[in-house]
Structure formats: C-alpha cells, structure tokens
Amino acid sequence: MGHVMCTCTLQHFVTFNLKPVATQIRYFPMEKHQIPMEYLTVGFIGAGKMAESIARGIVASGVLPPHHISTAVHSNPDRHEVFQSFGVNVFSSNEEVVEESDVVIFSVKPQVVKKAITELRSKLTKDKLLVSVAAGITLKDLQEWSGQDRFIRVMPNTPAAVGEGASVMSLGTAASEEDGALVAKLFGSVGKMFKADEKMFDAVTGLSGSGPAYIFLAIEALADGGVAAGLPRELALGLASQTVLGAATMVSKTGKHPGVLKDDVTSPGGTTIAGVHELEKGSFRATLMNAVVAAANRSRELSQS
C-alpha cells in the first residue's frame, strides 16, 4: 500500500486516497461540523455497554446535554442506574424512546435487531434519522425492516468505551450528507469516524472491529518479553501498553508512513534492527495481514448465513 495523502475540501472533511484500491474513505473531524444542536434529541434502543459509551461520550464532549438523550431499560436495574447516574432519561419502553428522539440509534445485539425494528416500525417516521451499530446487519435489511431509507449503518469498535474508537459509517438510500455529518459529530465524541462503501464492512470488521484483540495480544507478548528479559511484570506491562499507545499516536499525529517511522528508530547494527529482524523471521507482518483477511472472510460468511 502506498503512502496516505490527505487533502482538505470545502466540506471540511479529509479524503484518504488509498492506492491501489480505487475508492475513497473520508474522515470527518468532529469539530469541523457546527450543526445547530440545541433542540436535537437522541435515543438508544438497547442500553448495553456500547450505548453507554456513546452516550457518555456525547455528554462529556458537550455535543448534547444528558437530558437530550434517552434509552429504555426493561428489566435490569443496574443499567437503569448507570444511565441515570449521568443524567440520561430512562423510559420503560422503546416506543417512548422513539417518540422523544430525532435520532434513533439501534444498539441491540445482531440477533434481535430485526425484532426491535419491526416492533417499532409504525413509529419510525421519515422525520427521524435511524442508525444501527449491529454487526453484520446490512442497510438493505435495515431499510426493509423499518420501511425507511433514511438509515445509516455504523461499525464502531470497543475502544469507543475509552473515547478512542474507530467507527466507520455507510449511508442508506435517503440519508443525506448532512445526516452523515450529524452522525459523525455524535460518534466523533468517542473517537474517529470514517466513511466507506458498505461493501467494505467485512474488511472493516477484520481490521478495526477485530483489531483491538490483535493489539491486546501484541501488548501481552511485549510484556512477556520484558519479563523474560528481567523486568518486573507490572513495569513490563506498563511500558508495553504505553509504547503501543505512543507509537499509534505518532502515526496519527505526524502523518508519516509507519515504515518511515520504523526506519527513523532503526540504527545500523543497533538493538532495534536486531529485534525487527527476529519479527521478520517470524513472519510478523504476514501473520497480522493473514489475521485481518481471515476475520474479514469469517465476517463475510456470517453475514451470508
């Protein structure tokens, strides 16, 4: 893959031309879209961890006040207390959530999303922007079940829980660019939002969806290596996790290609190139590439079953 070239447009988003793939993926910086929000209301169908993470991010970033956000809790008092603890309205039914919301985010498990949408179909009117974060559920199905084409599909990942998520969205037939900018603003409160064709979502799952697990394994392995080299476990784990965080931040903030940053720290005959040589002998890069492809293929299998 070639270097990533970034160009700013009049629409205030950054376009990434990733060669040799003939496509565009656009990153919407949250702060660039000053959409009037004073009357907007957002409702979550599903009160799980992902809904909580997004709601907390929206409130903490000041995008919306908590009383503009709602969800419904049917049986779990703990989830009721969690949402009420930071000021979100908690109703007893999903119907109430939909009635009170301009944006309705379906954050239920994939196996129950059809039931959740069809039960609410009569209340999902054209004036409401519908969003789904359910993995593997296509826009075609979402639009068919809801009877509405103003739908946006979003694929977040688990680091959204700490405000560092990588989310990707695809717009339904009737969803406008303004709708996309609004969703980018909401999800931008828990990380970065990208936009891509829905046909890429299996690959997105393989990379950013499953990717945190690969990195957790890498951090654990680095820490184990530190212990093997003589470091105490706590120090080794702290150094490993901070090193991964720092390296990722350098890629993100400098705009340099990872290969260039790697070359910058590998002195001739030095310690780093000796370590890199061992990684290359172990097919480190090929193994990561294979992991992404395998996860993407599995996502494709599951979506077709």
Secondary structure, DSSP 8 states (H G I E B T S, - for coil): ----EEEE-TTS-EEEE-SSS--EEEE--GGG-----TT--EEEES-SHHHHHHHHHHHHTTSS-GGGEEEE-SS-HHHHHHHHHTT-EEES-HHHHHHT-SEEEE-S-HHHHHHHHHHHGGG--TTSEEEE--TT--HHHHHHHHT-S-EEEEE--GGGGGT-EEEEEEE-TT--HHHHHHHHHHHGGGEEEEE--GGGHHHHIIIIITHHHHHHHHHHHHHHHHHHTT--HHHHHHHHHHHHHHHHHHHHHH---HHHHHHHH--TTSHHHHHHHHHHHTTHHHHHHHHHHHHHHHHHHHHH-
